[in-house]
C-alpha cells in the first residue's frame, strides 16, 4: 500500500441499528463521541443509525414504512391537497 494516503482516524466502530436493534462492527472514519462494549469486552466508538442491511426492506424482504421524520405524512397531505 502507498504510504501517507490513508486516513489516520480509521478504526473499528459499532453501528447500532435503531429499528432492528442489530449491531455491526466494521472499520470506519465516522466521527462520534459515544462508546460501547462489543461482545469481546473491548470498547469501541458507537454510531446509532436508522437503517442498515439488517432492517432495510431490500435485504430483509419485508415491506415496512420507516419514517422517522414525518416525511410520509407530509407527502400524503400534499397529495390530498393536489387532488382537491
N, C-alpha and C positions, 0 to 999 in steps of 0.2 A: 504494500500500500504506500501511497505517497505520504510524505510527512507534512505536517502543518496545514492540512486542508480539512481535517475533521473537527467538528465542534468539540469544545472542551467540556461542555456540560452534558454530554451523552452518558446516561446511566440507566439502570433498571428502574421502572416506575410501575406502580399498581394502578390500573384503570378499573374503577368501580362503576358498574352499570346500575344506575338508579332504578330503572324499570324492571330489571330481572334479578338484581342482587348478585349477579355473576362478577367475579374479579379476575382480571387478566394481568399477568406480569410480563412486560415487554420493555425493550430498550427505547428510550425517548429523550428528547431535549426539552420537553414541555416544562414550563415554569410553574411551580406550585409551592405552597407553604405548609400544606398538610402532610403528615406521615402516618403510616400504619404498618403493622407487622404482617408478614406473609406467613404461609404455613410452615416454613422452615425456621421461624422465630426471628428472622432478620427484618429490620425496619427499613422500609423503602418510602420514597415520596408517593403521595396518593393524589389521584385526579379523579373527580366524580364527573361522569358523563351521562347523558340521557339515552344514547343509543350506541350499542356495539353489535357485533355479529351474533351475540347471544340473545338479543332482543329484536333485531331488525327483521321485518316480515320476509324479506328476500331470503334470508338464511334459515329462518325458523319454519317457513311455510305456513305460518299462522297470520291471518289478516287481523290487525288491530290498529286503532287510531291512537297515535302518540302525539298529543297536542298539549305541550306544557305551557305554551304562551298564549293560548286562546285564539290561534290563527284560524282554526276551522270554524269556530262560531262567528268570527268577523266576516269570513268568506260567505257563510250561509246568509248572514244579514245583508251583505251587499248583493248577493244573488237574488234574494227575496225582493229587495228594492228595485232591482233592474227589471223584474218580471211585471211590476205594477205599472 
